[in-house]
Amino acid sequence: MSYVGSYVWSLRQTVGSQLLLVPGAQVLLLDEDGRGLFQQRADSGVWELPAGACEEGTDFAGTAMRELREETGLLVQREDLTAFGTLSDPAVHTLTYPNGDVTHCFALCFVARRWSGELAPDPEEVRRAEFHALCDPPGPLHGPTPVVLGMFQEYDSTGRFQAR
């Protein structure tokens, strides 16, 4: 689904650019070498993990699956998603978009190591999508992305769900 017609878009028709609280999901897709899939945003040029806002009638896992498919062309199954953390810290996850819209995002962060399909970024949302070592991501990074990568590193070493 494109932004126009989405749940957040419909709210913006009423509230304009003022702050919205937005639930969503992020996906850290890891290849067989442990490299993560990063995508470069078409609107700002920063690199991030595939992510997006929930739509009416969806859940976090469904949102993660949909956003990954829409933004990269890759398919992941619900059973291949593992939640490793949640990011809702307003100091990190309050975002101002190029058009002036402001959101405080509440994201459930998933990792997946299996998927299908061919990498085919949606040119309306993504300039490029590439796998990179987590310790050497492309830049510049979207502000919350280093925080999510740190949360994953802690989860990976301790097995404890991360909340920030």
VOZAKE-863767 format. One record per atom (N, C-alpha, C, O): residue number from 1; residue in three letters; atom name; z, y, x negated. Coordinates in steps of 0.02 Angstrom, whole numbers, plus 50000, padded with zeros to 5 digits. Last residue first. Layout:
% residues N
> n,res,atom,zz,yy,xx
> NUM,Ala,CA,Z,Y,X;
...
% end
This chain:
% residues 164
> n,res,atom,zz,yy,xx
> 164,Arg,N,51238,49977,49330;
> 164,Arg,CA,51244,50044,49303;
> 164,Arg,C,51219,50095,49353;
> 164,Arg,O,51220,50155,49340;
> 163,Ala,N,51273,49815,49300;
> 163,Ala,CA,51272,49867,49352;
> 163,Ala,C,51284,49934,49319;
> 163,Ala,O,51333,49945,49284;
> 162,Gln,N,51217,49651,49261;
> 162,Gln,CA,51231,49719,49238;
> 162,Gln,C,51226,49768,49297;
> 162,Gln,O,51181,49764,49338;
> 161,Phe,N,51281,49488,49251;
> 161,Phe,CA,51243,49536,49289;
> 161,Phe,C,51264,49606,49269;
> 161,Phe,O,51324,49619,49260;
> 160,Arg,N,51293,49397,49100;
> 160,Arg,CA,51327,49435,49153;
> 160,Arg,C,51280,49486,49185;
> 160,Arg,O,51243,49522,49151;
> 159,Gly,N,51239,49336,48992;
> 159,Gly,CA,51230,49302,49056;
> 159,Gly,C,51263,49339,49114;
> 159,Gly,O,51262,49314,49171;
> 158,Thr,N,51239,49392,48865;
> 158,Thr,CA,51303,49373,48895;
> 158,Thr,C,51296,49331,48959;
> 158,Thr,O,51342,49295,48977;
> 157,Ser,N,51108,49416,48824;
> 157,Ser,CA,51156,49391,48774;
> 157,Ser,C,51221,49366,48806;
> 157,Ser,O,51255,49324,48777;
> 156,Asp,N,51044,49459,48939;
> 156,Asp,CA,51015,49403,48902;
> 156,Asp,C,51066,49374,48853;
> 156,Asp,O,51066,49313,48841;
> 155,Tyr,N,51121,49571,48973;
> 155,Tyr,CA,51119,49513,49018;
> 155,Tyr,C,51096,49451,48980;
> 155,Tyr,O,51125,49397,48987;
> 154,Glu,N,51086,49654,48864;
> 154,Glu,CA,51156,49634,48874;
> 154,Glu,C,51160,49572,48920;
> 154,Glu,O,51198,49526,48906;
> 153,Gln,N,50949,49666,48887;
> 153,Gln,CA,50973,49639,48823;
> 153,Gln,C,51045,49615,48830;
> 153,Gln,O,51062,49561,48806;
> 152,Phe,N,50949,49729,49012;
> 152,Phe,CA,50923,49661,49005;
> 152,Phe,C,50948,49629,48941;
> 152,Phe,O,50966,49570,48941;
> 151,Met,N,51005,49853,48978;
> 151,Met,CA,51040,49810,49026;
> 151,Met,C,51015,49738,49019;
> 151,Met,O,51055,49691,49021;
> 150,Gly,N,50904,49899,48894;
> 150,Gly,CA,50971,49887,48868;
> 150,Gly,C,51011,49842,48913;
> 150,Gly,O,51048,49798,48890;
> 149,Leu,N,50802,49913,48990;
> 149,Leu,CA,50792,49867,48933;
> 149,Leu,C,50860,49850,48901;
> 149,Leu,O,50871,49793,48881;
> 148,Val,N,50860,50012,49070;
> 148,Val,CA,50847,49946,49098;
> 148,Val,C,50837,49894,49042;
> 148,Val,O,50862,49838,49047;
> 147,Val,N,50858,50117,48977;
> 147,Val,CA,50922,50094,49006;
> 147,Val,C,50914,50024,49034;
> 147,Val,O,50956,49981,49023;
> 146,Pro,N,50722,50137,48953;
> 146,Pro,CA,50766,50113,48899;
> 146,Pro,C,50833,50088,48924;
> 146,Pro,O,50862,50042,48895;
> 145,Thr,N,50685,50179,49090;
> 145,Thr,CA,50661,50117,49060;
> 145,Thr,C,50704,50094,49001;
> 145,Thr,O,50721,50035,48998;
> 144,Pro,N,50722,50305,49141;
> 144,Pro,CA,50764,50247,49155;
> 144,Pro,C,50745,50183,49117;
> 144,Pro,O,50786,50137,49112;
> 143,Gly,N,50613,50392,49082;
> 143,Gly,CA,50684,50397,49068;
> 143,Gly,C,50727,50336,49082;
> 143,Gly,O,50766,50317,49039;
> 142,His,N,50470,50314,49015;
> 142,His,CA,50500,50342,49076;
> 142,His,C,50576,50339,49066;
> 142,His,O,50602,50287,49043;
> 141,Leu,N,50425,50338,48844;
> 141,Leu,CA,50453,50296,48898;
> 141,Leu,C,50479,50339,48955;
> 141,Leu,O,50506,50393,48945;
> 140,Pro,N,50271,50387,48767;
> 140,Pro,CA,50341,50400,48784;
> 140,Pro,C,50362,50357,48844;
> 140,Pro,O,50322,50341,48888;
> 139,Gly,N,50267,50221,48698;
> 139,Gly,CA,50299,50283,48717;
> 139,Gly,C,50247,50335,48736;
> 139,Gly,O,50188,50328,48722;
> 138,Pro,N,50299,50043,48703;
> 138,Pro,CA,50256,50101,48695;
> 138,Pro,C,50292,50164,48717;
> 138,Pro,O,50342,50160,48752;
> 137,Pro,N,50439,49960,48619;
> 137,Pro,CA,50397,49976,48677;
> 137,Pro,C,50351,50035,48663;
> 137,Pro,O,50362,50073,48615;
> 136,Asp,N,50508,49865,48529;
> 136,Asp,CA,50457,49913,48507;
> 136,Asp,C,50411,49930,48566;
> 136,Asp,O,50351,49917,48563;
> 135,Cys,N,50590,49772,48583;
> 135,Cys,CA,50620,49815,48532;
> 135,Cys,C,50571,49868,48507;
> 135,Cys,O,50590,49912,48468;
> 134,Leu,N,50503,49701,48662;
> 134,Leu,CA,50554,49742,48695;
> 134,Leu,C,50588,49790,48646;
> 134,Leu,O,50611,49843,48666;
> 133,Ala,N,50332,49705,48620;
> 133,Ala,CA,50399,49681,48603;
> 133,Ala,C,50450,49728,48635;
> 133,Ala,O,50441,49789,48635;
> 132,His,N,50218,49717,48758;
> 132,His,CA,50246,49742,48696;
> 132,His,C,50313,49710,48684;
> 132,His,O,50347,49689,48731;
> 131,Phe,N,50071,49708,48855;
> 131,Phe,CA,50133,49675,48834;
> 131,Phe,C,50153,49702,48765;
> 131,Phe,O,50112,49708,48720;
> 130,Glu,N,50008,49838,48962;
> 130,Glu,CA,50006,49799,48901;
> 130,Glu,C,50073,49766,48889;
> 130,Glu,O,50125,49791,48910;
> 129,Ala,N,49904,49938,49058;
> 129,Ala,CA,49960,49892,49060;
> 129,Ala,C,49953,49845,49000;
> 129,Ala,O,49900,49816,48989;
> 128,Arg,N,49855,50106,49100;
> 128,Arg,CA,49850,50046,49059;
> 128,Arg,C,49911,50003,49070;
> 128,Arg,O,49964,50028,49090;
> 127,Arg,N,49869,50189,49215;
> 127,Arg,CA,49815,50200,49166;
> 127,Arg,C,49801,50137,49126;
> 127,Arg,O,49743,50116,49119;
> 126,Val,N,49907,50165,49383;
> 126,Val,CA,49919,50142,49315;
> 126,Val,C,49858,50155,49271;
> 126,Val,O,49803,50133,49287;
> 125,Glu,N,49871,50211,49510;
> 125,Glu,CA,49941,50215,49489;
> 125,Glu,C,49952,50204,49415;
> 125,Glu,O,50000,50229,49386;
> 124,Glu,N,49735,50199,49521;
> 124,Glu,CA,49767,50255,49556;
> 124,Glu,C,49839,50265,49533;
> 124,Glu,O,49864,50321,49535;
> 123,Pro,N,49701,50080,49456;
> 123,Pro,CA,49688,50145,49422;
> 123,Pro,C,49718,50205,49458;
> 123,Pro,O,49726,50258,49427;
> 122,Asp,N,49800,49944,49439;
> 122,Asp,CA,49773,49987,49491;
> 122,Asp,C,49763,50057,49462;
> 122,Asp,O,49811,50090,49444;
> 121,Pro,N,49761,49823,49312;
> 121,Pro,CA,49799,49881,49335;
> 121,Pro,C,49762,49921,49389;
> 121,Pro,O,49702,49930,49385;
> 120,Ala,N,49754,49668,49300;
> 120,Ala,CA,49704,49715,49325;
> 120,Ala,C,49741,49775,49354;
> 120,Ala,O,49753,49778,49415;
> 119,Leu,N,49776,49514,49233;
> 119,Leu,CA,49801,49583,49228;
> 119,Leu,C,49744,49631,49245;
> 119,Leu,O,49693,49634,49211;
> 118,Glu,N,49756,49381,49348;
> 118,Glu,CA,49731,49418,49290;
> 118,Glu,C,49757,49489,49291;
> 118,Glu,O,49760,49520,49344;
> 117,Gly,N,49871,49249,49400;
> 117,Gly,CA,49823,49304,49408;
> 117,Gly,C,49803,49335,49342;
> 117,Gly,O,49828,49317,49289;
> 116,Ser,N,50049,49220,49397;
> 116,Ser,CA,49980,49198,49398;
> 116,Ser,C,49936,49260,49407;
> 116,Ser,O,49960,49315,49421;
> 115,Trp,N,50202,49188,49306;
> 115,Trp,CA,50161,49225,49353;
> 115,Trp,C,50091,49196,49352;
> 115,Trp,O,50075,49152,49312;
> 114,Arg,N,50363,49181,49234;
> 114,Arg,CA,50304,49145,49259;
> 114,Arg,C,50268,49189,49309;
> 114,Arg,O,50299,49224,49348;
> 113,Arg,N,50471,49255,49207;
> 113,Arg,CA,50437,49226,49149;
> 113,Arg,C,50375,49186,49169;
> 113,Arg,O,50339,49160,49126;
> 112,Ala,N,50554,49401,49258;
> 112,Ala,CA,50513,49343,49276;
> 112,Ala,C,50475,49320,49214;
> 112,Ala,O,50451,49361,49174;
> 111,Val,N,50695,49495,49311;
> 111,Val,CA,50655,49469,49256;
> 111,Val,C,50616,49409,49283;
> 111,Val,O,50641,49371,49324;
> 110,Phe,N,50736,49641,49406;
> 110,Phe,CA,50721,49570,49401;
> 110,Phe,C,50686,49556,49335;
> 110,Phe,O,50652,49599,49307;
> 109,Cys,N,50849,49755,49473;
> 109,Cys,CA,50805,49740,49416;
> 109,Cys,C,50799,49664,49409;
> 109,Cys,O,50848,49628,49405;
> 108,Leu,N,50856,49861,49607;
> 108,Leu,CA,50876,49795,49584;
> 108,Leu,C,50825,49775,49532;
> 108,Leu,O,50764,49778,49544;
> 107,Ala,N,50891,50034,49611;
> 107,Ala,CA,50844,49980,49597;
> 107,Ala,C,50879,49916,49578;
> 107,Ala,O,50926,49916,49538;
> 106,Phe,N,50894,50174,49687;
> 106,Phe,CA,50942,50119,49684;
> 106,Phe,C,50899,50056,49674;
> 106,Phe,O,50874,50029,49723;
> 105,Cys,N,50858,50344,49647;
> 105,Cys,CA,50837,50275,49658;
> 105,Cys,C,50894,50226,49647;
> 105,Cys,O,50936,50235,49603;
> 104,His,N,50840,50491,49716;
> 104,His,CA,50893,50455,49681;
> 104,His,C,50880,50382,49698;
> 104,His,O,50888,50361,49755;
> 103,Thr,N,50701,50601,49699;
> 103,Thr,CA,50731,50540,49727;
> 103,Thr,C,50789,50518,49683;
> 103,Thr,O,50788,50525,49622;
> 102,Val,N,50600,50739,49740;
> 102,Val,CA,50658,50715,49703;
> 102,Val,C,50686,50653,49739;
> 102,Val,O,50694,50653,49800;
> 101,Asp,N,50440,50814,49714;
> 101,Asp,CA,50482,50770,49753;
> 101,Asp,C,50539,50743,49710;
> 101,Asp,O,50530,50727,49651;
> 100,Gly,N,50354,50882,49627;
> 100,Gly,CA,50417,50914,49646;
> 100,Gly,C,50463,50872,49689;
> 100,Gly,O,50520,50892,49700;
> 99,Asn,N,50244,50817,49579;
> 99,Asn,CA,50233,50859,49638;
> 99,Asn,C,50297,50893,49662;
> 99,Asn,O,50295,50929,49712;
> 98,Pro,N,50297,50738,49474;
> 98,Pro,CA,50254,50796,49458;
> 98,Pro,C,50242,50843,49518;
> 98,Pro,O,50230,50903,49508;
> 97,Tyr,N,50469,50702,49525;
> 97,Tyr,CA,50399,50685,49515;
> 97,Tyr,C,50357,50747,49501;
> 97,Tyr,O,50380,50803,49515;
> 96,Thr,N,50624,50671,49466;
> 96,Thr,CA,50583,50725,49494;
> 96,Thr,C,50511,50710,49475;
> 96,Thr,O,50494,50706,49416;
> 95,Leu,N,50755,50556,49495;
> 95,Leu,CA,50689,50570,49468;
> 95,Leu,C,50657,50629,49504;
> 95,Leu,O,50662,50636,49565;
> 94,Thr,N,50897,50482,49446;
> 94,Thr,CA,50874,50535,49490;
> 94,Thr,C,50810,50562,49459;
> 94,Thr,O,50811,50588,49403;
> 93,His,N,50948,50388,49356;
> 93,His,CA,50896,50368,49403;
> 93,His,C,50885,50418,49460;
> 93,His,O,50866,50399,49515;
> 92,Val,N,51045,50444,49273;
> 92,Val,CA,50988,50411,49244;
> 92,Val,C,50931,50403,49293;
> 92,Val,O,50872,50410,49275;
> 91,Ala,N,51141,50499,49352;
> 91,Ala,CA,51124,50536,49291;
> 91,Ala,C,51062,50507,49258;
> 91,Ala,O,51029,50541,49219;
> 90,Pro,N,51160,50405,49452;
> 90,Pro,CA,51121,50465,49468;
> 90,Pro,C,51103,50506,49406;
> 90,Pro,O,51054,50543,49407;
> 89,Asp,N,51138,50236,49434;
> 89,Asp,CA,51173,50293,49403;
> 89,Asp,C,51132,50357,49415;
> 89,Asp,O,51076,50362,49390;
> 88,Ser,N,51081,50122,49474;
> 88,Ser,CA,51088,50174,49525;
> 88,Ser,C,51124,50235,49498;
> 88,Ser,O,51139,50281,49536;
> 87,Leu,N,51017,49969,49441;
> 87,Leu,CA,51021,50036,49412;
> 87,Leu,C,51024,50087,49469;
> 87,Leu,O,50976,50094,49507;
> 86,Thr,N,51070,49805,49415;
> 86,Thr,CA,51053,49857,49463;
> 86,Thr,C,51064,49924,49429;
> 86,Thr,O,51113,49935,49394;
> 85,Gly,N,51013,49646,49348;
> 85,Gly,CA,51052,49707,49351;
> 85,Gly,C,51030,49753,49406;
> 85,Gly,O,50980,49742,49440;
> 84,Phe,N,50943,49530,49360;
> 84,Phe,CA,50987,49536,49302;
> 84,Phe,C,51030,49599,49304;
> 84,Phe,O,51077,49606,49265;
> 83,Ala,N,50872,49411,49465;
> 83,Ala,CA,50903,49478,49462;
> 83,Ala,C,50951,49480,49403;
> 83,Ala,O,50995,49437,49397;
> 82,Thr,N,50727,49327,49437;
> 82,Thr,CA,50799,49323,49426;
> 82,Thr,C,50826,49395,49421;
> 82,Thr,O,50805,49433,49378;
> 81,Leu,N,50589,49250,49512;
> 81,Leu,CA,50624,49313,49499;
> 81,Leu,C,50698,49300,49490;
> 81,Leu,O,50730,49266,49531;
> 80,Asp,N,50535,49133,49554;
> 80,Asp,CA,50529,49148,49482;
> 80,Asp,C,50560,49214,49464;
> 80,Asp,O,50558,49234,49405;
> 79,Glu,N,50544,49128,49690;
> 79,Glu,CA,50589,49084,49652;
> 79,Glu,C,50585,49095,49576;
> 79,Glu,O,50627,49070,49539;
> 78,Arg,N,50439,49216,49726;
> 78,Arg,CA,50509,49235,49738;
> 78,Arg,C,50557,49193,49694;
> 78,Arg,O,50604,49219,49665;
> 77,Gln,N,50308,49225,49606;
> 77,Gln,CA,50340,49194,49663;
> 77,Gln,C,50413,49214,49666;
> 77,Gln,O,50445,49226,49615;
> 76,Val,N,50190,49349,49564;
> 76,Val,CA,50251,49313,49546;
> 76,Val,C,50281,49285,49610;
> 76,Val,O,50279,49317,49663;
> 75,Leu,N,50033,49402,49509;
> 75,Leu,CA,50073,49374,49563;
> 75,Leu,C,50133,49337,49535;
> 75,Leu,O,50126,49297,49488;
> 74,Leu,N,49951,49552,49456;
> 74,Leu,CA,49984,49488,49441;
> 74,Leu,C,50029,49467,49499;
> 74,Leu,O,50059,49509,49533;
> 73,Gly,N,49903,49678,49476;
> 73,Gly,CA,49860,49623,49496;
> 73,Gly,C,49891,49555,49485;
> 73,Gly,O,49861,49504,49502;
> 72,Thr,N,49983,49790,49451;
> 72,Thr,CA,49954,49753,49394;
> 72,Thr,C,49904,49699,49412;
> 72,Thr,O,49867,49675,49369;
> 71,Glu,N,50021,49851,49571;
> 71,Glu,CA,50013,49892,49511;
> 71,Glu,C,49976,49856,49455;
> 71,Glu,O,49943,49888,49415;
> 70,Glu,N,50027,49750,49669;
> 70,Glu,CA,49989,49812,49681;
> 70,Glu,C,49973,49849,49616;
> 70,Glu,O,49918,49874,49608;
> 69,Arg,N,50110,49652,49607;
> 69,Arg,CA,50042,49636,49628;
> 69,Arg,C,50000,49700,49635;
> 69,Arg,O,49944,49703,49609;
> 68,Leu,N,50229,49726,49589;
> 68,Leu,CA,50196,49695,49532;
> 68,Leu,C,50123,49681,49548;
> 68,Leu,O,50078,49695,49508;
> 67,Glu,N,50257,49760,49723;
> 67,Glu,CA,50243,49812,49674;
> 67,Glu,C,50207,49784,49613;
> 67,Glu,O,50160,49815,49588;
> 66,Arg,N,50280,49631,49782;
> 66,Arg,CA,50227,49675,49806;
> 66,Arg,C,50208,49727,49753;
> 66,Arg,O,50148,49737,49740;
> 65,Met,N,50392,49583,49708;
> 65,Met,CA,50329,49545,49711;
> 65,Met,C,50271,49590,49730;
> 65,Met,O,50218,49588,49698;
> 64,Ala,N,50486,49684,49737;
> 64,Ala,CA,50467,49670,49668;
> 64,Ala,C,50400,49633,49666;
> 64,Ala,O,50356,49650,49626;
> 63,Thr,N,50495,49670,49877;
> 63,Thr,CA,50471,49733,49847;
> 63,Thr,C,50448,49722,49776;
> 63,Thr,O,50395,49747,49756;
> 62,Gly,N,50550,49543,49885;
> 62,Gly,CA,50484,49556,49914;
> 62,Gly,C,50453,49619,49887;
> 62,Gly,O,50393,49623,49875;
> 61,Ala,N,50674,49571,49827;
> 61,Ala,CA,50628,49524,49795;
> 61,Ala,C,50556,49534,49821;
> 61,Ala,O,50509,49533,49782;
> 60,Phe,N,50728,49666,49920;
> 60,Phe,CA,50717,49683,49850;
> 60,Phe,C,50667,49636,49817;
> 60,Phe,O,50621,49660,49782;
> 59,Asp,N,50634,49662,50077;
> 59,Asp,CA,50695,49656,50037;
> 59,Asp,C,50678,49670,49964;
> 59,Asp,O,50621,49685,49948;
> 58,Thr,N,50566,49750,50222;
> 58,Thr,CA,50562,49710,50160;
> 58,Thr,C,50630,49705,50127;
> 58,Thr,O,50678,49740,50146;
> 57,Gly,N,50567,49835,50330;
> 57,Gly,CA,50560,49764,50343;
> 57,Gly,C,50553,49721,50281;
> 57,Gly,O,50537,49662,50286;
> 56,Glu,N,50492,49972,50249;
> 56,Glu,CA,50528,49947,50307;
> 56,Glu,C,50514,49873,50316;
> 56,Glu,O,50457,49851,50310;
> 55,Glu,N,50490,49953,50070;
> 55,Glu,CA,50459,49974,50133;
> 55,Glu,C,50501,49945,50190;
> 55,Glu,O,50541,49900,50180;
> 54,Cys,N,50560,50010,49916;
> 54,Cys,CA,50558,49963,49972;
> 54,Cys,C,50521,49995,50031;
> 54,Cys,O,50522,50056,50040;
> 53,Ala,N,50468,50075,49776;
> 53,Ala,CA,50514,50082,49832;
> 53,Ala,C,50505,50028,49884;
> 53,Ala,O,50449,50002,49894;
> 52,Gly,N,50445,50001,49612;
> 52,Gly,CA,50428,50040,49670;
> 52,Gly,C,50480,50036,49725;
> 52,Gly,O,50530,50000,49720;
> 51,Ala,N,50371,49945,49456;
> 51,Ala,CA,50427,49960,49500;
> 51,Ala,C,50402,49998,49561;
> 51,Ala,O,50347,50024,49562;
> 50,Pro,N,50341,49889,49293;
> 50,Pro,CA,50317,49890,49362;
> 50,Pro,C,50377,49898,49409;
> 50,Pro,O,50427,49862,49403;
> 49,Leu,N,50415,50000,49171;
> 49,Leu,CA,50407,49933,49199;
> 49,Leu,C,50378,49939,49269;
> 49,Leu,O,50389,49990,49302;
> 48,Glu,N,50323,50129,49082;
> 48,Glu,CA,50379,50102,49121;
> 48,Glu,C,50366,50030,49138;
> 48,Glu,O,50314,50002,49121;
> 47,Trp,N,50268,50277,49001;
> 47,Trp,CA,50267,50204,49006;
> 47,Trp,C,50331,50181,49041;
> 47,Trp,O,50384,50209,49031;
> 46,Val,N,50187,50427,49061;
> 46,Val,CA,50242,50391,49030;
> 46,Val,C,50236,50317,49044;
> 46,Val,O,50204,50296,49092;
> 45,Gly,N,50086,50492,49131;
> 45,Gly,CA,50070,50464,49066;
> 45,Gly,C,50127,50428,49031;
> 45,Gly,O,50117,50401,48977;
> 44,Ser,N,50094,50540,49261;
> 44,Ser,CA,50131,50575,49208;
> 44,Ser,C,50116,50550,49138;
> 44,Ser,O,50131,50585,49089;
> 43,Asp,N,50004,50466,49342;
> 43,Asp,CA,50021,50536,49359;
> 43,Asp,C,50054,50573,49301;
> 43,Asp,O,50043,50633,49294;
> 42,Ala,N,49988,50337,49294;
> 42,Ala,CA,49929,50379,49299;
> 42,Ala,C,49948,50453,49309;
> 42,Ala,O,49911,50497,49287;
> 41,Arg,N,50098,50261,49177;
> 41,Arg,CA,50089,50294,49242;
> 41,Arg,C,50027,50338,49241;
> 41,Arg,O,50015,50374,49192;
> 40,Gln,N,50073,50114,49094;
> 40,Gln,CA,50072,50187,49085;
> 40,Gln,C,50054,50218,49152;
> 40,Gln,O,50001,50203,49181;
> 39,Gln,N,50182,49974,49086;
> 39,Gln,CA,50124,50007,49114;
> 39,Gln,C,50131,50082,49105;
> 39,Gln,O,50185,50110,49108;
> 38,Phe,N,50227,49823,49003;
> 38,Phe,CA,50238,49894,49015;
> 38,Phe,C,50174,49923,49044;
> 38,Phe,O,50119,49901,49029;
> 37,Leu,N,50296,49668,48994;
> 37,Leu,CA,50238,49704,49020;
> 37,Leu,C,50259,49776,49036;
> 37,Leu,O,50304,49787,49077;
> 36,Gly,N,50373,49609,48843;
> 36,Gly,CA,50376,49634,48911;
> 36,Gly,C,50312,49670,48930;
> 36,Gly,O,50279,49700,48888;
> 35,Arg,N,50379,49455,48749;
> 35,Arg,CA,50358,49526,48756;
> 35,Arg,C,50357,49545,48829;
> 35,Arg,O,50343,49504,48872;
> 34,Gly,N,50405,49324,48731;
> 34,Gly,CA,50461,49367,48746;
> 34,Gly,C,50444,49440,48750;
> 34,Gly,O,50488,49483,48753;
> 33,Asp,N,50296,49244,48719;
> 33,Asp,CA,50324,49268,48656;
> 33,Asp,C,50383,49315,48667;
> 33,Asp,O,50410,49344,48619;
> 32,Glu,N,50256,49221,48849;
> 32,Glu,CA,50284,49164,48811;
> 32,Glu,C,50314,49185,48744;
> 32,Glu,O,50354,49147,48715;
> 31,Asp,N,50311,49376,48931;
> 31,Asp,CA,50262,49324,48913;
> 31,Asp,C,50295,49271,48870;
> 31,Asp,O,50355,49274,48857;
> 30,Leu,N,50402,49442,49066;
> 30,Leu,CA,50402,49421,48996;
> 30,Leu,C,50350,49367,48984;
> 30,Leu,O,50345,49319,49022;
> 29,Leu,N,50425,49580,49164;
> 29,Leu,CA,50384,49520,49158;
> 29,Leu,C,50379,49502,49084;
> 29,Leu,O,50354,49542,49045;
> 28,Leu,N,50538,49655,49251;
> 28,Leu,CA,50525,49645,49180;
> 28,Leu,C,50490,49578,49175;
> 28,Leu,O,50521,49525,49180;
> 27,Val,N,50524,49754,49390;
> 27,Val,CA,50510,49687,49364;
> 27,Val,C,50497,49691,49289;
> 27,Val,O,50452,49727,49267;
> 26,Gln,N,50625,49837,49513;
> 26,Gln,CA,50588,49838,49451;
> 26,Gln,C,50579,49766,49427;
> 26,Gln,O,50620,49723,49441;
> 25,Ala,N,50642,49911,49677;
> 25,Ala,CA,50647,49854,49631;
> 25,Ala,C,50604,49867,49569;
> 25,Ala,O,50554,49902,49572;
> 24,Gly,N,50741,50014,49789;
> 24,Gly,CA,50679,49987,49761;
> 24,Gly,C,50694,49930,49713;
> 24,Gly,O,50750,49905,49709;
> 23,Pro,N,50797,50144,49899;
> 23,Pro,CA,50805,50078,49870;
> 23,Pro,C,50738,50053,49843;
> 23,Pro,O,50685,50070,49870;
> 22,Val,N,50831,50313,49883;
> 22,Val,CA,50776,50265,49891;
> 22,Val,C,50793,50198,49859;
> 22,Val,O,50803,50195,49798;
> 21,Leu,N,50874,50464,49949;
> 21,Leu,CA,50903,50404,49921;
> 21,Leu,C,50854,50347,49935;
> 21,Leu,O,50838,50334,49993;
> 20,Leu,N,50794,50618,49911;
> 20,Leu,CA,50798,50559,49953;
> 20,Leu,C,50833,50504,49915;
> 20,Leu,O,50824,50497,49854;
> 19,Leu,N,50798,50794,49899;
> 19,Leu,CA,50822,50730,49874;
> 19,Leu,C,50823,50676,49928;
> 19,Leu,O,50848,50687,49983;
> 18,Gln,N,50648,50878,49959;
> 18,Gln,CA,50720,50872,49948;
> 18,Gln,C,50739,50801,49928;
> 18,Gln,O,50701,50754,49940;
> 17,Ser,N,50514,50901,49987;
> 17,Ser,CA,50530,50875,49921;
> 17,Ser,C,50605,50864,49909;
> 17,Ser,O,50624,50843,49854;
> 16,Gly,N,50511,50859,50161;
> 16,Gly,CA,50480,50893,50103;
> 16,Gly,C,50503,50861,50038;
> 16,Gly,O,50510,50800,50035;
> 15,Val,N,50556,50794,50272;
> 15,Val,CA,50606,50825,50229;
> 15,Val,C,50576,50863,50169;
> 15,Val,O,50613,50894,50131;
> 14,Thr,N,50439,50749,50341;
> 14,Thr,CA,50493,50783,50376;
> 14,Thr,C,50538,50824,50329;
> 14,Thr,O,50555,50881,50344;
> 13,Gln,N,50358,50689,50251;
> 13,Gln,CA,50326,50732,50301;
> 13,Gln,C,50378,50773,50339;
> 13,Gln,O,50362,50827,50365;
> 12,Arg,N,50443,50603,50183;
> 12,Arg,CA,50425,50666,50151;
> 12,Arg,C,50391,50715,50200;
> 12,Arg,O,50394,50775,50191;
> 11,Leu,N,50440,50491,50267;
> 11,Leu,CA,50500,50533,50263;
> 11,Leu,C,50485,50602,50234;
> 11,Leu,O,50511,50652,50257;
> 10,Ser,N,50312,50445,50236;
> 10,Ser,CA,50327,50466,50305;
> 10,Ser,C,50390,50509,50307;
> 10,Ser,O,50393,50557,50345;
> 9,Trp,N,50328,50413,50100;
> 9,Trp,CA,50281,50465,50119;
> 9,Trp,C,50297,50491,50190;
> 9,Trp,O,50296,50551,50202;
> 8,Val,N,50417,50305,50112;
> 8,Val,CA,50439,50366,50079;
> 8,Val,C,50393,50424,50098;
> 8,Val,O,50417,50480,50109;
> 7,Tyr,N,50331,50213,50179;
> 7,Tyr,CA,50393,50235,50210;
> 7,Tyr,C,50417,50301,50179;
> 7,Tyr,O,50436,50347,50216;
> 6,Ser,N,50155,50260,50164;
> 6,Ser,CA,50215,50221,50147;
> 6,Ser,C,50276,50251,50183;
> 6,Ser,O,50274,50305,50212;
> 5,Gly,N,50051,50347,50185;
> 5,Gly,CA,50065,50297,50237;
> 5,Gly,C,50127,50255,50223;
> 5,Gly,O,50149,50218,50267;
> 4,Val,N,50016,50364,50019;
> 4,Val,CA,50002,50392,50086;
> 4,Val,C,50009,50336,50137;
> 4,Val,O,49976,50284,50132;
> 3,Tyr,N,50031,50267,49918;
> 3,Tyr,CA,50086,50311,49936;
> 3,Tyr,C,50076,50341,50005;
> 3,Tyr,O,50123,50343,50045;
> 2,Ser,N,49958,50109,49972;
> 2,Ser,CA,49959,50172,49934;
> 2,Ser,C,50017,50215,49956;
> 2,Ser,O,50049,50201,50007;
> 1,Met,N,50000,49941,49957;
> 1,Met,CA,50000,50000,50000;
> 1,Met,C,50000,50062,49955;
> 1,Met,O,50038,50065,49907;
% end
